[in-house]
Amino acid sequence: MEHVLKKPVQFVLMLFGFANAGVEFSVIGEVTWLVLASLLIGKPLGISIMGWFAAGRLGLGLPDGMRLADLPVMGCVASVGFTVALFVATVAFPSGAEQDAAKMGALFSFGAAIISLAIGRTLAVKRSLN
């Protein structure tokens, strides 16, 4: 059942993001780069470090078929902060240029998909169908 719903859910999330973004390229500014950096640097680092800590130091382990080298890729995939980052930008910033600049940073986080593919290929991450 989960495979049947995957594509429609992804499509609806994409439409939600585009409908709620509504920003112009002219609003790119400091807030844009801060949001983008937090998504592209903060999330992968946080997920990698805390995943390593939980799996190794706390002895919680990783799911079957997953390696520690897979954690940075998972962090990069999580960096595509489209819908949640748009929602947070709407709540965190007042309407206007700052909010639009923050939303633009969230939109630019789509670049994390390309980064994820590159890192995944570099670290030889394989899809596991358990």
VEXSETI-905423 format. One record per atom (N, C-alpha, C): residue in one letter; atom name; z, y, x. Coordinates in steps of 0.2 Angstrom, whole numbers. Example, Ala and Ser with C-alpha at 12.3 -4.5 7.8 and 13.67 -1.06 7.14 Angstrom:
2
> A; N; 39; -28; 66 $
> A; CA; 39; -22; 62 $
> A; C; 39; -16; 66 $
> S; N; 35; -11; 64 $
> S; CA; 36; -5; 68 $
> S; C; 39; 0; 64 $
***
This chain:
130
> M; N; 0; -6; 4 $
> M; CA; 0; 0; 0 $
> M; C; 0; 6; 4 $
> E; N; 4; 6; 10 $
> E; CA; 4; 12; 14 $
> E; C; -3; 14; 17 $
> H; N; -7; 9; 18 $
> H; CA; -14; 11; 21 $
> H; C; -18; 14; 16 $
> V; N; -17; 13; 10 $
> V; CA; -21; 15; 4 $
> V; C; -19; 23; 3 $
> L; N; -13; 25; 4 $
> L; CA; -11; 31; 3 $
> L; C; -12; 36; 9 $
> K; N; -13; 33; 15 $
> K; CA; -13; 37; 21 $
> K; C; -18; 43; 21 $
> K; N; -24; 41; 19 $
> K; CA; -29; 46; 20 $
> K; C; -28; 52; 14 $
> P; N; -27; 50; 8 $
> P; CA; -26; 55; 3 $
> P; C; -20; 60; 5 $
> V; N; -15; 57; 7 $
> V; CA; -9; 61; 9 $
> V; C; -11; 66; 15 $
> Q; N; -14; 63; 20 $
> Q; CA; -16; 68; 25 $
> Q; C; -21; 73; 23 $
> F; N; -25; 72; 18 $
> F; CA; -30; 77; 15 $
> F; C; -26; 82; 12 $
> V; N; -21; 80; 8 $
> V; CA; -17; 85; 4 $
> V; C; -13; 89; 8 $
> L; N; -10; 86; 14 $
> L; CA; -6; 90; 18 $
> L; C; -11; 95; 22 $
> M; N; -17; 93; 24 $
> M; CA; -21; 98; 27 $
> M; C; -23; 104; 22 $
> L; N; -24; 102; 16 $
> L; CA; -25; 107; 11 $
> L; C; -19; 112; 10 $
> F; N; -13; 109; 10 $
> F; CA; -7; 113; 9 $
> F; C; -7; 118; 15 $
> G; N; -8; 116; 21 $
> G; CA; -8; 120; 27 $
> G; C; -13; 126; 26 $
> F; N; -19; 124; 25 $
> F; CA; -24; 129; 25 $
> F; C; -23; 134; 19 $
> A; N; -20; 132; 13 $
> A; CA; -19; 136; 8 $
> A; C; -13; 141; 9 $
> N; N; -8; 139; 13 $
> N; CA; -2; 143; 15 $
> N; C; -3; 147; 21 $
> A; N; -8; 145; 25 $
> A; CA; -9; 149; 31 $
> A; C; -11; 156; 30 $
> G; N; -17; 157; 27 $
> G; CA; -20; 163; 25 $
> G; C; -19; 169; 30 $
> V; N; -20; 168; 37 $
> V; CA; -19; 173; 42 $
> V; C; -26; 175; 45 $
> E; N; -26; 180; 48 $
> E; CA; -32; 182; 52 $
> E; C; -31; 182; 60 $
> F; N; -36; 181; 63 $
> F; CA; -35; 181; 71 $
> F; C; -33; 187; 74 $
> S; N; -33; 193; 70 $
> S; CA; -31; 199; 73 $
> S; C; -23; 200; 74 $
> V; N; -20; 195; 71 $
> V; CA; -13; 195; 71 $
> V; C; -10; 192; 77 $
> I; N; -14; 189; 81 $
> I; CA; -11; 185; 87 $
> I; C; -7; 190; 91 $
> G; N; -1; 187; 93 $
> G; CA; 3; 192; 97 $
> G; C; 9; 187; 100 $
> E; N; 14; 191; 102 $
> E; CA; 19; 187; 106 $
> E; C; 23; 182; 102 $
> V; N; 24; 183; 95 $
> V; CA; 27; 178; 91 $
> V; C; 22; 172; 91 $
> T; N; 16; 173; 91 $
> T; CA; 11; 167; 91 $
> T; C; 12; 162; 97 $
> W; N; 13; 165; 103 $
> W; CA; 13; 162; 109 $
> W; C; 20; 158; 109 $
> L; N; 25; 162; 106 $
> L; CA; 32; 159; 106 $
> L; C; 32; 152; 102 $
> V; N; 29; 153; 96 $
> V; CA; 29; 147; 91 $
> V; C; 25; 142; 94 $
> L; N; 19; 143; 97 $
> L; CA; 15; 138; 100 $
> L; C; 19; 135; 106 $
> A; N; 22; 139; 110 $
> A; CA; 26; 136; 116 $
> A; C; 31; 131; 114 $
> S; N; 35; 133; 109 $
> S; CA; 40; 129; 106 $
> S; C; 38; 123; 104 $
> L; N; 32; 123; 100 $
> L; CA; 29; 117; 98 $
> L; C; 26; 112; 103 $
> L; N; 22; 115; 108 $
> L; CA; 19; 111; 113 $
> L; C; 23; 109; 119 $
> I; N; 29; 113; 120 $
> I; CA; 33; 111; 126 $
> I; C; 40; 109; 123 $
> G; N; 43; 112; 119 $
> G; CA; 49; 110; 116 $
> G; C; 50; 103; 113 $
> K; N; 45; 102; 108 $
> K; CA; 45; 96; 105 $
> K; C; 44; 90; 109 $
> P; N; 39; 90; 114 $
> P; CA; 38; 84; 118 $
> P; C; 44; 83; 123 $
> L; N; 46; 88; 126 $
> L; CA; 52; 88; 130 $
> L; C; 58; 85; 127 $
> G; N; 59; 88; 121 $
> G; CA; 65; 86; 117 $
> G; C; 65; 78; 115 $
> I; N; 59; 76; 113 $
> I; CA; 58; 69; 110 $
> I; C; 58; 65; 116 $
> S; N; 55; 66; 122 $
> S; CA; 55; 62; 128 $
> S; C; 62; 61; 131 $
> I; N; 65; 67; 132 $
> I; CA; 72; 67; 135 $
> I; C; 77; 63; 130 $
> M; N; 77; 65; 124 $
> M; CA; 82; 62; 120 $
> M; C; 80; 54; 118 $
> G; N; 74; 53; 118 $
> G; CA; 72; 46; 117 $
> G; C; 74; 42; 123 $
> W; N; 73; 44; 129 $
> W; CA; 75; 41; 135 $
> W; C; 83; 40; 135 $
> F; N; 86; 45; 133 $
> F; CA; 93; 45; 133 $
> F; C; 96; 40; 128 $
> A; N; 93; 40; 122 $
> A; CA; 95; 35; 117 $
> A; C; 93; 28; 119 $
> A; N; 87; 27; 122 $
> A; CA; 85; 20; 123 $
> A; C; 89; 17; 129 $
> G; N; 89; 22; 134 $
> G; CA; 92; 19; 141 $
> G; C; 100; 20; 141 $
> R; N; 102; 26; 141 $
> R; CA; 109; 27; 142 $
> R; C; 114; 25; 137 $
> L; N; 111; 26; 130 $
> L; CA; 115; 24; 125 $
> L; C; 114; 16; 123 $
> G; N; 109; 13; 126 $
> G; CA; 107; 6; 125 $
> G; C; 105; 5; 118 $
> L; N; 101; 9; 115 $
> L; CA; 99; 8; 108 $
> L; C; 92; 5; 108 $
> G; N; 89; 5; 114 $
> G; CA; 82; 2; 115 $
> G; C; 77; 6; 111 $
> L; N; 71; 3; 112 $
> L; CA; 65; 6; 108 $
> L; C; 62; 0; 104 $
> P; N; 58; 2; 99 $
> P; CA; 55; -2; 94 $
> P; C; 50; -7; 98 $
> D; N; 49; -13; 95 $
> D; CA; 45; -18; 99 $
> D; C; 38; -15; 100 $
> G; N; 36; -17; 106 $
> G; CA; 29; -14; 108 $
> G; C; 29; -7; 111 $
> M; N; 35; -4; 111 $
> M; CA; 35; 3; 113 $
> M; C; 38; 3; 120 $
> R; N; 35; 8; 124 $
> R; CA; 38; 9; 131 $
> R; C; 40; 16; 132 $
> L; N; 44; 17; 137 $
> L; CA; 47; 24; 138 $
> L; C; 41; 29; 139 $
> A; N; 36; 26; 142 $
> A; CA; 30; 30; 144 $
> A; C; 26; 33; 137 $
> D; N; 28; 29; 132 $
> D; CA; 25; 31; 125 $
> D; C; 28; 37; 122 $
> L; N; 34; 39; 124 $
> L; CA; 38; 44; 122 $
> L; C; 35; 51; 122 $
> P; N; 32; 53; 128 $
> P; CA; 29; 59; 128 $
> P; C; 23; 60; 124 $
> V; N; 20; 55; 122 $
> V; CA; 14; 55; 118 $
> V; C; 17; 56; 111 $
> M; N; 22; 52; 109 $
> M; CA; 25; 53; 102 $
> M; C; 27; 61; 102 $
> G; N; 30; 64; 107 $
> G; CA; 32; 70; 107 $
> G; C; 26; 75; 106 $
> C; N; 21; 74; 109 $
> C; CA; 15; 78; 108 $
> C; C; 12; 77; 101 $
> V; N; 12; 71; 98 $
> V; CA; 10; 70; 91 $
> V; C; 14; 74; 86 $
> A; N; 21; 74; 88 $
> A; CA; 25; 78; 84 $
> A; C; 24; 85; 84 $
> S; N; 21; 87; 90 $
> S; CA; 20; 95; 91 $
> S; C; 15; 98; 86 $
> V; N; 11; 94; 83 $
> V; CA; 7; 96; 78 $
> V; C; 11; 98; 72 $
> G; N; 14; 104; 72 $
> G; CA; 19; 107; 68 $
> G; C; 16; 111; 62 $
> F; N; 11; 109; 59 $
> F; CA; 7; 112; 54 $
> F; C; 11; 114; 48 $
> T; N; 12; 110; 44 $
> T; CA; 15; 111; 37 $
> T; C; 23; 114; 38 $
> V; N; 27; 110; 42 $
> V; CA; 34; 112; 42 $
> V; C; 34; 119; 46 $
> A; N; 30; 120; 51 $
> A; CA; 31; 126; 55 $
> A; C; 28; 132; 51 $
> L; N; 23; 131; 46 $
> L; CA; 21; 136; 42 $
> L; C; 27; 138; 37 $
> F; N; 30; 133; 34 $
> F; CA; 36; 134; 30 $
> F; C; 41; 138; 33 $
> V; N; 43; 136; 39 $
> V; CA; 48; 139; 43 $
> V; C; 46; 146; 44 $
> A; N; 40; 147; 46 $
> A; CA; 38; 154; 48 $
> A; C; 39; 159; 41 $
> T; N; 37; 156; 36 $
> T; CA; 38; 160; 29 $
> T; C; 45; 161; 28 $
> V; N; 49; 157; 29 $
> V; CA; 56; 158; 28 $
> V; C; 60; 163; 33 $
> A; N; 58; 162; 40 $
> A; CA; 61; 165; 45 $
> A; C; 59; 172; 47 $
> F; N; 53; 174; 45 $
> F; CA; 50; 180; 46 $
> F; C; 49; 184; 40 $
> P; N; 50; 191; 40 $
> P; CA; 48; 195; 34 $
> P; C; 40; 195; 34 $
> S; N; 38; 196; 27 $
> S; CA; 31; 196; 26 $
> S; C; 28; 202; 31 $
> G; N; 22; 200; 33 $
> G; CA; 19; 205; 37 $
> G; C; 16; 202; 44 $
> A; N; 15; 207; 49 $
> A; CA; 12; 205; 55 $
> A; C; 16; 199; 59 $
> E; N; 22; 200; 59 $
> E; CA; 26; 194; 63 $
> E; C; 25; 188; 60 $
> Q; N; 26; 187; 53 $
> Q; CA; 25; 181; 49 $
> Q; C; 18; 178; 50 $
> D; N; 13; 182; 50 $
> D; CA; 6; 180; 51 $
> D; C; 5; 178; 58 $
> A; N; 8; 181; 63 $
> A; CA; 8; 179; 70 $
> A; C; 11; 172; 71 $
> A; N; 17; 171; 68 $
> A; CA; 20; 165; 68 $
> A; C; 16; 159; 65 $
> K; N; 13; 161; 60 $
> K; CA; 9; 156; 56 $
> K; C; 3; 154; 61 $
> M; N; 0; 159; 64 $
> M; CA; -6; 158; 69 $
> M; C; -4; 153; 74 $
> G; N; 3; 154; 77 $
> G; CA; 5; 149; 82 $
> G; C; 5; 142; 79 $
> A; N; 8; 141; 73 $
> A; CA; 8; 135; 70 $
> A; C; 1; 132; 69 $
> L; N; -4; 136; 67 $
> L; CA; -11; 134; 67 $
> L; C; -14; 131; 73 $
> F; N; -12; 135; 79 $
> F; CA; -14; 133; 85 $
> F; C; -11; 127; 88 $
> S; N; -6; 124; 85 $
> S; CA; -3; 118; 87 $
> S; C; -7; 112; 86 $
> F; N; -13; 113; 82 $
> F; CA; -18; 108; 81 $
> F; C; -20; 105; 88 $
> G; N; -20; 110; 93 $
> G; CA; -22; 108; 100 $
> G; C; -18; 102; 103 $
> A; N; -12; 101; 100 $
> A; CA; -7; 96; 102 $
> A; C; -11; 89; 101 $
> A; N; -15; 89; 96 $
> A; CA; -19; 82; 95 $
> A; C; -23; 80; 101 $
> I; N; -26; 85; 103 $
> I; CA; -31; 84; 109 $
> I; C; -26; 82; 115 $
> I; N; -21; 86; 116 $
> I; CA; -16; 84; 122 $
> I; C; -13; 77; 121 $
> S; N; -12; 75; 115 $
> S; CA; -9; 69; 113 $
> S; C; -14; 63; 115 $
> L; N; -20; 64; 114 $
> L; CA; -26; 59; 115 $
> L; C; -26; 59; 123 $
> A; N; -26; 65; 126 $
> A; CA; -27; 65; 134 $
> A; C; -21; 61; 137 $
> I; N; -15; 63; 135 $
> I; CA; -9; 60; 138 $
> I; C; -9; 52; 136 $
> G; N; -11; 51; 130 $
> G; CA; -11; 44; 128 $
> G; C; -15; 39; 132 $
> R; N; -21; 42; 134 $
> R; CA; -26; 38; 138 $
> R; C; -24; 38; 145 $
> T; N; -21; 43; 147 $
> T; CA; -18; 43; 154 $
> T; C; -13; 38; 155 $
> L; N; -8; 38; 150 $
> L; CA; -3; 33; 151 $
> L; C; -4; 26; 148 $
> A; N; -10; 25; 146 $
> A; CA; -13; 19; 144 $
> A; C; -9; 16; 138 $
> V; N; -7; 21; 133 $
> V; CA; -4; 19; 127 $
> V; C; -8; 15; 122 $
> K; N; -6; 10; 120 $
> K; CA; -10; 5; 115 $
> K; C; -7; 5; 108 $
> R; N; -11; 5; 103 $
> R; CA; -8; 4; 96 $
> R; C; -6; -3; 95 $
> S; N; 0; -4; 93 $
> S; CA; 3; -10; 91 $
> S; C; 3; -11; 84 $
> L; N; 0; -17; 82 $
> L; CA; 0; -19; 75 $
> L; C; 5; -24; 73 $
> N; N; 11; -23; 73 $
> N; CA; 16; -28; 72 $
> N; C; 17; -29; 65 $
***
